[in-house]
């Protein structure tokens, strides 16, 4: 007699293999509030986000430094990089890539969409 294997439970909606994170674009500010060469901290669905305007292009990263949790919005923009105010780690604003120590971990980035004068950021919903 061949032993029978228990049936494999194929997941339903509660199965983590089928869990899909929902995201949406949320208005965070007006373009007129973010002049060229500036940054602004905003919140969207519980995410703290740093917005940047580089030559009329908008970018968004996580708001805190990956090294010591300092607010990047208290730092400075230097070319295409943001400089952390605490220990001067640097990050590429366009990609989130860490470009200088003491940080080594990249920043999370968020997709941006501009509709008229509104800047929208795509975030995962809680």
C-alpha positions as CSV (number, residue, x, y, z in Angstrom):
1,X,0.0,0.0,0.0
2,X,1.3,3.4,-1.0
3,X,1.1,6.1,1.7
4,X,-1.1,9.1,0.8
5,X,0.3,12.6,1.2
6,X,-1.9,15.1,2.8
7,X,-3.5,17.5,0.4
8,X,-1.6,20.7,-0.4
9,X,-3.5,23.8,0.7
10,X,-3.6,26.2,-2.1
11,X,-4.0,29.6,-0.7
12,X,-6.9,31.9,-0.9
13,X,-6.9,35.6,-0.3
14,X,-5.2,35.2,3.1
15,X,-2.3,33.3,1.6
16,X,0.9,35.4,1.8
17,X,1.9,34.1,-1.7
18,X,-1.1,35.9,-3.1
19,X,-0.9,39.1,-1.0
20,X,-0.7,42.1,-3.2
21,X,0.2,45.5,-1.7
22,X,-2.1,48.3,-2.9
23,X,-0.6,51.6,-3.8
24,X,-1.9,54.8,-5.2
25,X,-0.8,58.3,-6.1
26,X,-1.6,60.9,-3.4
27,X,-1.3,64.7,-3.7
28,X,1.4,65.9,-1.4
29,X,1.8,69.6,-2.4
30,X,1.6,72.0,-5.3
31,X,4.5,72.6,-7.6
32,X,4.4,76.3,-6.7
33,X,5.3,75.3,-3.2
34,X,8.6,73.6,-4.3
35,X,10.8,76.1,-6.2
36,X,13.7,74.9,-8.3
37,X,16.6,73.7,-6.2
38,X,14.6,73.1,-3.1
39,X,13.2,70.3,-1.0
40,X,10.2,69.8,1.2
41,X,9.1,67.2,3.7
42,X,5.6,65.8,3.4
43,X,3.6,62.9,4.7
44,X,1.4,60.5,2.6
45,X,-0.4,57.5,4.1
46,X,2.0,57.3,7.0
47,X,5.1,57.6,4.9
48,X,7.5,60.5,5.6
49,X,8.8,61.7,2.3
50,X,11.4,64.2,1.1
51,X,10.4,65.9,-2.2
52,X,13.0,67.6,-4.4
53,X,12.9,69.9,-7.4
54,X,16.0,69.7,-9.6
55,X,15.8,71.9,-12.7
56,X,12.0,71.4,-12.9
57,X,12.1,67.6,-12.4
58,X,10.5,66.3,-9.2
59,X,11.9,63.4,-7.1
60,X,10.9,61.8,-3.9
61,X,12.9,59.7,-1.3
62,X,12.4,58.6,2.2
63,X,12.7,61.5,4.5
64,X,15.3,60.1,7.0
65,X,18.9,59.2,6.5
66,X,19.7,55.5,6.4
67,X,22.6,56.0,8.8
68,X,21.2,57.8,11.8
69,X,17.5,58.7,11.2
70,X,18.2,62.4,10.7
71,X,15.8,64.4,8.6
72,X,17.2,64.9,5.2
73,X,15.0,68.0,4.9
74,X,17.3,69.7,7.4
75,X,20.2,69.0,5.1
76,X,21.3,70.6,1.9
77,X,21.1,70.0,-1.8
78,X,24.5,69.9,-3.5
79,X,24.1,69.3,-7.3
80,X,22.1,66.1,-7.7
81,X,22.7,65.0,-4.1
82,X,21.2,65.6,-0.7
83,X,23.6,65.9,2.2
84,X,22.5,64.6,5.6
85,X,22.8,67.3,8.3
86,X,24.0,65.0,11.0
87,X,27.1,63.1,9.7
88,X,27.2,64.5,6.1
89,X,26.3,61.2,4.3
90,X,25.3,61.9,0.7
91,X,22.6,60.4,-1.5
92,X,21.7,60.7,-5.2
93,X,18.3,62.5,-5.3
94,X,17.4,60.9,-8.6
95,X,18.1,57.3,-7.7
96,X,18.3,57.2,-3.9
97,X,21.8,55.6,-4.2
98,X,24.1,56.2,-1.2
99,X,27.1,58.1,-2.6
100,X,29.1,58.9,0.5
101,X,29.7,57.5,4.0
102,X,29.0,57.1,6.8
103,X,25.7,55.7,5.3
104,X,25.9,52.7,3.1
105,X,22.3,51.8,2.6
106,X,20.3,53.5,-0.3
107,X,17.2,55.5,0.2
108,X,13.8,54.3,-0.8
109,X,12.5,56.3,-3.7
110,X,8.9,56.9,-4.7
111,X,7.3,57.4,-8.2
112,X,6.2,61.0,-8.8
113,X,3.4,62.3,-11.1
114,X,2.6,65.9,-11.8
115,X,-1.0,66.8,-12.8
116,X,-1.4,70.5,-13.5
117,X,0.2,72.2,-10.4
118,X,-0.3,69.1,-8.2
119,X,2.6,66.9,-7.2
120,X,1.5,63.3,-6.5
121,X,3.6,60.5,-4.9
122,X,2.9,56.8,-5.2
123,X,2.9,55.1,-1.9
124,X,1.8,51.7,-0.5
125,X,-1.5,51.9,1.4
126,X,-1.4,50.7,5.0
